[in-house]
Amino acid sequence: MFSAITSFFPSLWVGFESPQERRKFMLLSVIFGLILGVYWLLRPLKDGVFLTMVGPQYLGRVKLLSVVVIVPIVFIVTKLVDMFPRHRILYGISALYAVLSVVFAILIMHPETGIANTVESTDRILGWAFYLFVETIGSVLVSFFWSFVSDITAPESAKRGYSLVILGAQFGSVFFPFVGGNIVQNFGSGTAVACGAVSFLFIPAMVYYFMTTVSKDQMQGFNGDEAAIEGKPPKPTFYEGLQLILTRPYLLGIFAVVTLYEIVATILEFQMKGLAKASVGGGDALTMFMMKYAVWVNLTALLCAALGAGKISKKLGLAKTLLCMPIIVGLAALGIAYIPVLNVVFWLVVLLKGVNYSLNQPAKEQLYIPTSKDSKYKAKSWIDMFGSRSSKSLGGVIHDLFKSMGPDVFVLGTLTVSFGLIGVWAYAAIFLGKTHAEAIKENRIVC
């Protein structure tokens, strides 16, 4: 089976420094495939559960509420980083998600409190809680995985192996929602959540196998001179990550690249969801539509990664690779604005999401390699958790604001805001690419 896969995707298996290095990234690929797979299994379910129990008119509010929930989580993760080894934190977080998934599965299966009761009410706490629970997975587990990987990976090794990690992630992200759709159709949403709980348990098992079998020479990260960081670092506090972002231009640039994408992408994705709700209705039909969306987004990313996204990144260089995404998002925004048909909008959003996961995401993660441990874990936690979540909420607010002003104002307003943000995003990408290249050449830590 291995030989069949390698022969089908040959570009991903050549160029490694050693068989040990290739094995390291293969195992990381499996781990990330499990993490993203279970996330994409639960992500469409959260919409179905929330829409059924609480109602679509409260989606904006629950997005804003997720920002509030992320703040104490950032505090907890920041403290854990100072107290425990990184791999042990992955063990604990995965196990906690498994236990909570079991609880949610039991409640969702219940005939009165669960999804079988289709009466909408803001008092149905289960709908709110499950939505917020799933929202945290992408911010916490995915972010911490990449921090862990960047901590044990040198720059040149990252160029050779990150695309392989993304490939495994996309296999998981296609397989899990595909199977999940069939489980929901035949056995119900609660059973699908229970399958997610079981899947979470495989993550710490694979991390343990990785830590005990990968050689020590493959666990060496970037060895730049941390003493070369200019200026005195902020005093460690709960807000240390935020302080680092505000006082270090490089981290502020990463913050801009991450959050500006999320704002514009959320505006476009909300347009798709609005068209879907109007076209296919709610309940199981909308849940199945979102499962289809999840499969196609990740299948697109998988094909991009397998057929040469890594090669494109290597050929273009980091700066030009980072610039690709604002251009693609800008073109998608124009298409969605002037051809607001569900099938067209669906495929445009699928394309930009797929390219982001396969090309843009690995490029963004490479930006953290020439940074200190505090930047990798504490600043990154703020960017990926609070910053990403806040920007998605802001995108939803912008969408709803212009939507209330009528169709003509909506098109003009969202395009104006989107292209203004895309311009800032492109400037930040150029700055980051140049700074990253200089830091690697000089073998120094940026911040």
C-alpha positions as CSV (number, residue, x, y, z in Angstrom):
1,M,0.0,0.0,0.0
2,F,2.9,2.4,0.9
3,S,4.5,1.8,-2.5
4,A,1.2,2.5,-4.3
5,I,0.8,5.8,-2.4
6,T,4.4,6.9,-3.1
7,S,4.1,6.1,-6.8
8,F,0.9,8.1,-7.1
9,F,2.3,11.2,-5.3
10,P,6.0,11.0,-6.2
11,S,6.8,14.7,-5.7
12,L,6.2,14.4,-2.0
13,W,8.6,11.5,-1.3
14,V,11.8,12.7,-2.9
15,G,14.4,15.2,-1.7
16,F,14.5,14.1,2.0
17,E,17.9,14.2,3.7
18,S,17.4,10.7,5.0
19,P,14.9,7.9,5.5
20,Q,14.7,8.9,9.2
21,E,13.6,12.4,8.2
22,R,11.0,11.1,5.8
23,R,9.7,8.8,8.5
24,K,9.4,11.7,11.0
25,F,7.2,13.7,8.7
26,M,5.1,10.6,7.8
27,L,4.3,10.1,11.4
28,L,3.5,13.9,11.9
29,S,1.3,13.6,8.8
30,V,-0.7,10.8,10.4
31,I,-1.0,12.7,13.7
32,F,-2.2,15.9,11.9
33,G,-4.5,13.8,9.8
34,L,-6.2,12.5,12.9
35,I,-6.5,16.0,14.4
36,L,-7.9,17.7,11.3
37,G,-10.0,14.6,10.5
38,V,-11.9,14.6,13.7
39,Y,-12.3,18.4,13.6
40,W,-13.8,18.3,10.1
41,L,-16.1,15.4,11.3
42,L,-17.5,17.6,14.1
43,R,-17.4,21.0,12.4
44,P,-20.5,20.4,10.1
45,L,-22.3,18.8,13.0
46,K,-22.0,21.9,15.2
47,D,-23.9,23.9,12.6
48,G,-26.6,21.3,12.3
49,V,-27.0,20.9,16.1
50,F,-27.0,24.7,16.7
51,L,-29.4,25.5,13.8
52,T,-31.8,22.8,15.0
53,M,-31.7,23.6,18.7
54,V,-31.2,27.4,18.8
55,G,-31.9,28.8,15.4
56,P,-30.0,30.4,12.5
57,Q,-30.6,34.0,13.7
58,Y,-28.2,33.4,16.6
59,L,-25.2,32.3,14.5
60,G,-23.6,35.8,14.7
61,R,-24.0,35.9,18.5
62,V,-22.4,32.5,19.1
63,K,-19.5,33.5,16.9
64,L,-18.9,36.5,19.1
65,L,-19.3,34.4,22.2
66,S,-16.6,32.1,21.0
67,V,-14.1,35.0,21.3
68,V,-15.0,35.4,25.0
69,V,-14.5,31.7,25.5
70,I,-11.1,31.7,23.8
71,V,-9.6,34.2,26.3
72,P,-9.4,31.9,29.4
73,I,-8.3,29.1,27.1
74,V,-5.3,31.2,25.9
75,F,-4.5,31.8,29.6
76,I,-4.6,28.1,30.4
77,V,-2.5,27.1,27.4
78,T,0.1,29.8,28.1
79,K,0.5,28.5,31.7
80,L,0.7,24.9,30.5
81,V,3.5,25.7,28.2
82,D,5.6,27.0,31.1
83,M,4.8,23.9,33.3
84,F,4.9,20.8,31.0
85,P,6.8,19.3,28.0
86,R,4.9,20.0,24.7
87,H,4.1,16.4,23.9
88,R,2.5,15.9,27.3
89,I,0.3,18.8,26.7
90,L,-0.9,17.2,23.5
91,Y,-1.7,14.0,25.4
92,G,-3.8,15.9,27.9
93,I,-5.6,18.2,25.5
94,S,-6.6,15.2,23.2
95,A,-7.8,13.1,26.2
96,L,-9.9,16.0,27.5
97,Y,-11.5,16.5,24.1
98,A,-12.3,12.7,24.0
99,V,-14.1,12.8,27.3
100,L,-16.1,15.9,26.5
101,S,-17.1,14.4,23.1
102,V,-18.5,11.4,24.9
103,V,-20.6,13.7,27.1
104,F,-21.9,15.6,24.2
105,A,-22.7,12.5,22.2
106,I,-24.9,11.1,25.1
107,L,-26.7,14.4,25.4
108,I,-27.3,14.8,21.6
109,M,-28.7,11.3,21.5
110,H,-31.2,12.0,24.3
111,P,-34.8,12.2,22.9
112,E,-35.6,15.4,24.9
113,T,-32.4,17.3,25.2
114,G,-30.9,16.1,22.0
115,I,-31.3,16.8,18.3
116,A,-34.5,14.8,18.0
117,N,-36.2,17.7,19.8
118,T,-36.5,20.2,16.9
119,V,-38.0,23.0,19.0
120,E,-35.8,26.1,18.7
121,S,-35.0,28.1,21.9
122,T,-32.2,30.2,23.2
123,D,-32.5,28.2,26.5
124,R,-31.2,25.1,24.9
125,I,-27.7,25.3,26.3
126,L,-26.6,22.1,24.6
127,G,-26.7,23.8,21.2
128,W,-24.6,26.7,22.4
129,A,-22.1,24.6,24.4
130,F,-21.5,22.1,21.5
131,Y,-20.9,24.8,19.0
132,L,-18.4,26.5,21.3
133,F,-16.7,23.2,22.0
134,V,-16.1,22.4,18.4
135,E,-14.9,25.9,17.7
136,T,-12.1,25.6,20.2
137,I,-10.7,22.4,18.5
138,G,-9.4,24.3,15.5
139,S,-7.9,27.1,17.7
140,V,-6.4,24.9,20.4
141,L,-5.4,21.5,19.1
142,V,-4.4,22.6,15.6
143,S,-2.4,25.6,16.8
144,F,-0.6,23.6,19.4
145,F,0.3,20.9,16.9
146,W,2.0,23.4,14.6
147,S,3.8,25.0,17.5
148,F,5.1,21.5,18.5
149,V,6.2,20.8,15.0
150,S,8.0,24.1,14.5
151,D,9.8,23.5,17.8
152,I,11.4,20.3,16.5
153,T,12.0,21.2,12.9
154,A,14.9,23.1,11.2
155,P,14.1,25.5,8.3
156,E,15.5,23.4,5.5
157,S,13.8,20.3,6.9
158,A,10.5,22.2,7.0
159,K,10.8,22.9,3.3
160,R,11.2,19.2,2.6
161,G,8.6,17.9,5.0
162,Y,5.7,20.4,5.6
163,S,3.9,19.5,2.4
164,L,3.9,15.8,3.4
165,V,2.3,16.8,6.8
166,I,-0.4,18.7,4.9
167,L,-1.0,15.8,2.6
168,G,-1.8,13.5,5.5
169,A,-4.0,16.2,7.1
170,Q,-6.1,16.5,3.9
171,F,-6.5,12.7,3.7
172,G,-8.0,12.8,7.2
173,S,-10.1,15.9,6.4
174,V,-11.7,14.2,3.4
175,F,-12.1,10.7,4.9
176,F,-13.7,11.7,8.3
177,P,-16.5,14.0,7.0
178,F,-17.2,11.6,4.1
179,V,-17.7,8.8,6.6
180,G,-19.4,11.2,9.0
181,G,-22.1,12.1,6.4
182,N,-23.0,8.5,6.1
183,I,-23.1,8.0,9.8
184,V,-25.4,11.0,10.3
185,Q,-27.7,9.7,7.5
186,N,-27.9,6.2,8.9
187,F,-27.4,6.5,12.6
188,G,-27.8,10.1,13.6
189,S,-25.7,13.0,14.8
190,G,-25.1,11.6,18.3
191,T,-23.4,8.5,16.9
192,A,-21.2,10.7,14.7
193,V,-20.0,12.7,17.7
194,A,-19.3,9.4,19.6
195,C,-17.1,8.3,16.7
196,G,-15.2,11.6,17.1
197,A,-14.6,10.8,20.8
198,V,-13.0,7.5,19.8
199,S,-10.9,9.2,17.2
200,F,-9.5,11.7,19.7
201,L,-8.0,8.8,21.7
202,F,-5.8,7.8,18.7
203,I,-4.0,11.2,18.9
204,P,-2.1,10.8,22.2
205,A,-1.3,7.2,21.2
206,M,0.3,8.4,17.9
207,V,2.2,11.2,19.7
208,Y,3.6,8.7,22.2
209,Y,4.7,6.4,19.4
210,F,6.3,9.4,17.6
211,M,8.2,10.5,20.8
212,T,9.5,7.0,21.5
213,T,10.5,6.0,18.0
214,V,11.8,9.1,16.2
215,S,15.6,9.6,16.7
216,K,16.9,12.5,18.7
217,D,18.7,14.0,15.7
218,Q,15.3,14.4,14.0
219,M,14.0,16.4,17.0
220,Q,16.3,19.4,16.6
221,G,14.7,22.8,15.8
222,F,16.1,26.1,14.6
223,N,19.3,27.0,16.4
224,G,19.5,30.7,15.8
225,D,20.9,33.1,18.4
226,E,18.1,34.2,20.7
227,A,20.5,36.7,22.3
228,A,20.4,38.6,19.0
229,I,16.8,39.7,19.6
230,E,16.8,43.5,19.7
231,G,15.2,45.1,22.7
232,K,14.2,43.8,26.1
233,P,11.4,41.2,25.9
234,P,8.2,41.9,27.9
235,K,7.9,40.7,31.4
236,P,6.1,37.3,31.5
237,T,2.4,37.8,32.3
238,F,-1.0,36.5,31.1
239,Y,-0.8,39.0,28.3
240,E,2.7,38.2,27.3
241,G,1.6,36.8,23.9
242,L,-0.3,40.0,23.1
243,Q,2.6,42.1,24.3
244,L,5.0,40.2,22.0
245,I,2.7,40.8,19.0
246,L,2.3,44.5,19.7
247,T,6.0,45.1,20.3
248,R,7.5,42.9,17.5
249,P,6.8,44.0,13.9
250,Y,7.4,40.5,12.6
251,L,4.8,39.0,14.9
252,L,2.4,41.8,14.1
253,G,2.9,41.0,10.4
254,I,2.0,37.3,11.0
255,F,-1.1,38.5,13.0
256,A,-2.1,40.6,10.0
257,V,-1.7,37.8,7.5
258,V,-3.7,35.4,9.6
259,T,-6.5,37.7,10.7
260,L,-7.1,39.6,7.5
261,Y,-7.5,36.3,5.6
262,E,-10.1,35.1,8.2
263,I,-12.1,38.4,8.0
264,V,-12.4,38.3,4.2
265,A,-12.9,34.5,4.0
266,T,-15.6,34.6,6.7
267,I,-17.5,37.3,4.7
268,L,-17.4,35.1,1.6
269,E,-18.3,31.9,3.5
270,F,-21.3,33.6,5.2
271,Q,-22.6,34.5,1.7
272,M,-22.4,30.9,0.7
273,K,-24.2,29.7,3.9
274,G,-26.9,32.3,3.4
275,L,-27.5,31.1,-0.2
276,A,-27.4,27.4,1.1
277,K,-30.0,28.1,3.8
278,A,-32.3,29.8,1.3
279,S,-31.9,27.0,-1.3
280,V,-31.8,23.7,0.7
281,G,-33.5,24.7,3.9
282,G,-32.3,23.7,7.4
283,G,-32.0,20.6,9.6
284,D,-30.6,17.4,8.1
285,A,-30.5,18.9,4.6
286,L,-28.3,21.8,5.7
287,T,-26.1,19.5,7.7
288,M,-25.6,17.2,4.8
289,F,-24.8,20.2,2.6
290,M,-22.1,21.3,5.1
291,M,-20.7,17.7,5.1
292,K,-20.4,17.9,1.3
293,Y,-18.7,21.3,1.6
294,A,-16.2,19.9,4.1
295,V,-15.4,16.9,1.8
296,W,-14.9,19.1,-1.2
297,V,-12.8,21.7,0.6
298,N,-10.4,19.1,1.8
299,L,-10.4,17.1,-1.3
300,T,-9.3,20.2,-3.2
301,A,-6.6,20.8,-0.7
302,L,-5.5,17.2,-0.9
303,L,-5.2,17.3,-4.7
304,C,-3.3,20.6,-4.6
305,A,-0.9,19.3,-2.0
306,A,-0.4,16.0,-3.8
307,L,0.0,17.4,-7.3
308,G,2.5,20.1,-6.6
309,A,1.6,22.8,-4.0
310,G,4.9,22.0,-2.2
311,K,6.9,22.4,-5.4
312,I,5.2,25.7,-6.2
313,S,6.1,27.0,-2.8
314,K,9.7,25.9,-3.2
315,K,10.0,27.5,-6.6
316,L,8.3,30.8,-5.8
317,G,9.9,31.3,-2.4
318,L,8.1,32.2,0.8
319,A,7.3,35.8,0.0
320,K,5.7,35.1,-3.4
321,T,3.9,32.1,-1.9
322,L,2.3,34.3,0.8
323,L,1.2,36.8,-1.9
324,C,-0.7,34.1,-3.9
325,M,-3.5,33.9,-1.3
326,P,-4.6,37.6,-1.3
327,I,-4.7,37.5,-5.1
328,I,-6.9,34.3,-5.1
329,V,-9.2,35.7,-2.4
330,G,-9.6,38.9,-4.3
331,L,-10.6,37.1,-7.5
332,A,-13.1,34.9,-5.5
333,A,-14.6,38.0,-3.9
334,L,-15.3,39.5,-7.3
335,G,-16.8,36.3,-8.6
336,I,-19.1,35.9,-5.6
337,A,-20.2,39.6,-5.7
338,Y,-21.2,39.5,-9.4
339,I,-22.4,35.9,-9.8
340,P,-24.4,35.2,-6.6
341,V,-25.5,31.7,-7.6
342,L,-25.1,28.9,-5.0
343,N,-23.3,26.5,-7.3
344,V,-20.8,29.2,-8.4
345,V,-20.3,30.6,-4.9
346,F,-19.9,27.0,-3.5
347,W,-17.0,26.2,-5.8
348,L,-15.3,29.5,-5.4
349,V,-15.3,29.2,-1.6
350,V,-14.2,25.6,-1.9
351,L,-11.3,26.7,-4.2
352,L,-10.0,29.5,-1.9
353,K,-10.3,27.3,1.2
354,G,-8.6,24.4,-0.4
355,V,-5.7,26.5,-1.7
356,N,-5.3,28.1,1.7
357,Y,-5.0,24.7,3.5
358,S,-2.5,23.3,1.0
359,L,-0.4,26.3,0.0
360,N,-0.9,29.2,2.3
361,Q,-1.1,27.3,5.7
362,P,2.3,25.6,5.3
363,A,3.9,28.9,4.3
364,K,2.4,30.7,7.3
365,E,3.7,28.0,9.7
366,Q,7.3,28.4,8.3
367,L,7.2,32.0,9.5
368,Y,7.5,30.8,13.1
369,I,10.7,28.8,12.6
370,P,13.2,31.8,13.1
371,T,11.4,32.8,16.4
372,S,11.9,32.1,20.1
373,K,9.9,29.6,22.1
374,D,7.8,32.3,23.6
375,S,6.9,33.5,20.1
376,K,6.2,30.0,18.9
377,Y,3.9,29.1,21.8
378,K,2.6,32.2,23.6
379,A,2.3,34.8,20.7
380,K,1.2,32.0,18.3
381,S,-1.6,31.1,20.8
382,W,-2.9,34.6,20.7
383,I,-2.7,34.8,17.0
384,D,-4.3,31.4,16.2
385,M,-6.8,31.3,19.1
386,F,-7.9,34.8,20.0
387,G,-6.8,36.6,16.8
388,S,-8.3,34.1,14.4
389,R,-11.5,33.7,16.4
390,S,-11.9,37.5,16.7
391,S,-11.3,38.1,13.0
392,K,-13.9,35.5,12.1
393,S,-16.4,37.2,14.4
394,L,-15.5,40.6,12.9
395,G,-16.1,39.1,9.4
396,G,-19.5,38.0,10.5
397,V,-20.3,41.4,11.9
398,I,-19.3,43.1,8.7
399,H,-21.3,40.7,6.6
400,D,-24.5,41.2,8.8
401,L,-24.0,45.0,8.8
402,F,-23.9,45.4,5.1
403,K,-26.6,42.7,4.6
404,S,-29.0,44.9,6.6
405,M,-28.5,47.8,4.2
406,G,-29.8,46.1,1.1
407,P,-28.3,44.2,-1.8
408,D,-26.7,47.1,-3.6
409,V,-24.9,48.5,-0.6
410,F,-24.0,44.9,0.5
411,V,-22.1,44.3,-2.7
412,L,-20.3,47.6,-2.8
413,G,-19.6,47.7,0.9
414,T,-18.2,44.1,1.2
415,L,-16.0,44.6,-1.9
416,T,-14.6,47.9,-0.6
417,V,-13.8,46.5,2.8
418,S,-12.4,43.2,1.4
419,F,-10.1,44.8,-1.1
420,G,-8.9,47.4,1.5
421,L,-7.9,44.5,3.9
422,I,-6.4,42.5,1.0
423,G,-4.1,45.5,0.3
424,V,-2.8,45.6,3.9
425,W,-2.5,41.8,3.8
426,A,-0.3,41.9,0.7
427,Y,2.0,44.5,2.2
428,A,2.4,42.4,5.4
429,A,3.2,39.3,3.3
430,I,6.0,41.1,1.4
431,F,7.5,42.3,4.7
432,L,7.4,38.9,6.3
433,G,8.9,37.1,3.3
434,K,11.9,39.5,3.3
435,T,12.4,39.4,7.1
436,H,12.2,35.6,7.2
437,A,14.8,35.2,4.4
438,E,17.2,37.6,6.1
439,A,16.9,35.8,9.4
440,I,17.5,32.4,7.9
441,K,20.5,33.7,6.0
442,E,22.0,35.3,9.1
443,N,21.1,32.4,11.3
444,R,19.4,34.5,13.9
445,I,16.1,34.7,15.8
446,V,13.8,37.5,14.7
447,C,11.9,37.8,17.9
